[in-house]
């Protein structure tokens, strides 16, 4: 049996055809197989024991040379021509049998490896690697790699990881800065890291090597055979959609592949225990050579921590597989089960458009969803003033702004907003605070799964939970996470996250310098404002507490507040003897976090800044008034370690909130001495 096997042009595409060559060799073990290959992938077939003859064909040669090649091949009198290029040679060379260019591939066959097999007349290809015989690793190539690993003391490394940061197309390449951060994380994990690539990848590999001196750079220093020998030694490969990925797949080496515009159903790694890291933004997979938006957002939004998490997952899986043959322990089996991440949802929208404190107390939800659905694209819909709370959150991919009091105030504009949201193709909406508008937006946006509370147009949701927050039996952060139980998701209510922006850091550093606040100064911050009069402790008390603590602990005093609270801050400032820095109305939410990083204590009414301070680790004293369970410290108190709150029952039968007839006796019941005493309990080890 004489067989002509015509393969593809690129190295990666060519490796995807090796299963066909395996199948041919198995079906015709005594057959003579000739490979017609382009120049670039010729190294795969030359000296390959599965191939009897290699013919190099360059499509750029002259027509006369092509004709001579055709005549030469015609004289071979092939019995079978398998043409994966659908070329002139495959169509017209004389042969008893040939692969048909008219063969229709069923839609259910997605991956290119399987499509090539079907085209060639074969049905399947086992995952176990028994048939993978069409890529030979020469002894000298294996020895070359062994010598290098011995020299670098990486022989036998339990966590040897190969990183290939290049790809044939720039649009498929993850950013070199991200690869550098990932490599540093791998080194800290105790992994041995080896960089590989061809000459076009040298600048990228040099940058990564300079950023991570502990790694071995073999970029442009290996042949294809030597690269194969290295991959066989590795525990896994981390790469973009590239030829190296398909080489590892053919060798059945686990792969963590970073995918952007490519369709993973066709080109995903096909070795056992491999995974694709991707973010399903609305436009992917576009399968285009150029990004129509020019941003490559599908690659840019993949974070190093997310890839690192998947690497650890695959490493654990490898341990499990190796021990399974020896009856793996229950502990390993349990670890394996934990690593089987849920993949039900690809695009998740979290909605919360109320105050900044409420949004910050929702950040544990973002982390919990990220841990449950590590590859999902997660967005959060918030009001514009909450933007700074979320931009820079490592567990979030996108912040979407909905301005119900401005740009989207009318119902017509809200409906148009829902139409734009529909184009983003979310498959799950998590609505943390019930709102007629948010429920309607999720419904009109066509989001298939809509989770929230059964009130305020709750019938528009198809995953509903009874609303019991008014009972105040749990903290708001716990209520938020409890809603996720409908999805089988759990989390830690103390996982608040407040991003720190570098521009805010620089601004506050400059501002403190102008105000004469030095890095060694100890700072007391007070916030006399709140969203409702029923939450505001008497301003004169703030002044007396600040003055007393400044005397006891040599504090410099900062007064904080929003634009609507400037008059309260001014009253406090006038009530304090000595210098006070009044920043009310002068700082953004992000700058507030940078201020809190430099303070020693924060005293505030029940308000959003309390939770920002807790999130950055600043000790807080929060003052509460009203007696309703739903507004109690149990639900809204600070969550930081060592944080305190003050709350006294004034004996009211019914709380009338801001219409109080007792002049807010509950607030007045909290004395200056009470606050100073609590402050001293926090600062007792810090007194000078």
Secondary structure as GFF3:
##gff-version 3
##sequence-region A 1 688
A	DSSP	beta_strand	2	6	.	.	.	ID=ss1
A	DSSP	alpha_helix	11	15	.	.	.	ID=ss2
A	DSSP	alpha_helix	18	27	.	.	.	ID=ss3
A	DSSP	beta_strand	32	37	.	.	.	ID=ss4
A	DSSP	alpha_helix	42	45	.	.	.	ID=ss5
A	DSSP	beta_strand	53	56	.	.	.	ID=ss6
A	DSSP	alpha_helix	63	74	.	.	.	ID=ss7
A	DSSP	beta_strand	78	83	.	.	.	ID=ss8
A	DSSP	alpha_helix	88	92	.	.	.	ID=ss9
A	DSSP	beta_strand	95	98	.	.	.	ID=ss10
A	DSSP	alpha_helix	112	119	.	.	.	ID=ss11
A	DSSP	alpha_helix	139	151	.	.	.	ID=ss12
A	DSSP	beta_strand	160	164	.	.	.	ID=ss13
A	DSSP	three_ten_helix	170	172	.	.	.	ID=ss14
A	DSSP	alpha_helix	176	188	.	.	.	ID=ss15
A	DSSP	beta_strand	192	195	.	.	.	ID=ss16
A	DSSP	three_ten_helix	199	201	.	.	.	ID=ss17
A	DSSP	alpha_helix	202	211	.	.	.	ID=ss18
A	DSSP	beta_strand	216	217	.	.	.	ID=ss19
A	DSSP	alpha_helix	224	233	.	.	.	ID=ss20
A	DSSP	beta_strand	236	240	.	.	.	ID=ss21
A	DSSP	alpha_helix	243	250	.	.	.	ID=ss22
A	DSSP	beta_strand	255	258	.	.	.	ID=ss23
A	DSSP	alpha_helix	264	267	.	.	.	ID=ss24
A	DSSP	beta_strand	275	277	.	.	.	ID=ss25
A	DSSP	alpha_helix	297	300	.	.	.	ID=ss26
A	DSSP	alpha_helix	304	324	.	.	.	ID=ss27
A	DSSP	alpha_helix	330	339	.	.	.	ID=ss28
A	DSSP	beta_strand	347	351	.	.	.	ID=ss29
A	DSSP	alpha_helix	356	360	.	.	.	ID=ss30
A	DSSP	alpha_helix	363	372	.	.	.	ID=ss31
A	DSSP	beta_strand	377	382	.	.	.	ID=ss32
A	DSSP	three_ten_helix	384	386	.	.	.	ID=ss33
A	DSSP	alpha_helix	387	390	.	.	.	ID=ss34
A	DSSP	beta_strand	398	401	.	.	.	ID=ss35
A	DSSP	alpha_helix	411	422	.	.	.	ID=ss36
A	DSSP	beta_strand	428	431	.	.	.	ID=ss37
A	DSSP	alpha_helix	436	444	.	.	.	ID=ss38
A	DSSP	beta_strand	449	453	.	.	.	ID=ss39
A	DSSP	three_ten_helix	458	460	.	.	.	ID=ss40
A	DSSP	beta_strand	463	465	.	.	.	ID=ss41
A	DSSP	three_ten_helix	469	471	.	.	.	ID=ss42
A	DSSP	alpha_helix	476	483	.	.	.	ID=ss43
A	DSSP	three_ten_helix	484	487	.	.	.	ID=ss44
A	DSSP	alpha_helix	502	514	.	.	.	ID=ss45
A	DSSP	beta_strand	522	527	.	.	.	ID=ss46
A	DSSP	three_ten_helix	533	535	.	.	.	ID=ss47
A	DSSP	alpha_helix	539	553	.	.	.	ID=ss48
A	DSSP	beta_strand	555	560	.	.	.	ID=ss49
A	DSSP	three_ten_helix	563	565	.	.	.	ID=ss50
A	DSSP	alpha_helix	566	574	.	.	.	ID=ss51
A	DSSP	beta_strand	580	582	.	.	.	ID=ss52
A	DSSP	alpha_helix	589	596	.	.	.	ID=ss53
A	DSSP	beta_strand	601	605	.	.	.	ID=ss54
A	DSSP	alpha_helix	608	615	.	.	.	ID=ss55
A	DSSP	beta_strand	620	623	.	.	.	ID=ss56
A	DSSP	three_ten_helix	629	631	.	.	.	ID=ss57
A	DSSP	alpha_helix	633	636	.	.	.	ID=ss58
A	DSSP	beta_strand	644	646	.	.	.	ID=ss59
A	DSSP	three_ten_helix	657	659	.	.	.	ID=ss60
A	DSSP	alpha_helix	665	668	.	.	.	ID=ss61
A	DSSP	alpha_helix	672	683	.	.	.	ID=ss62
###
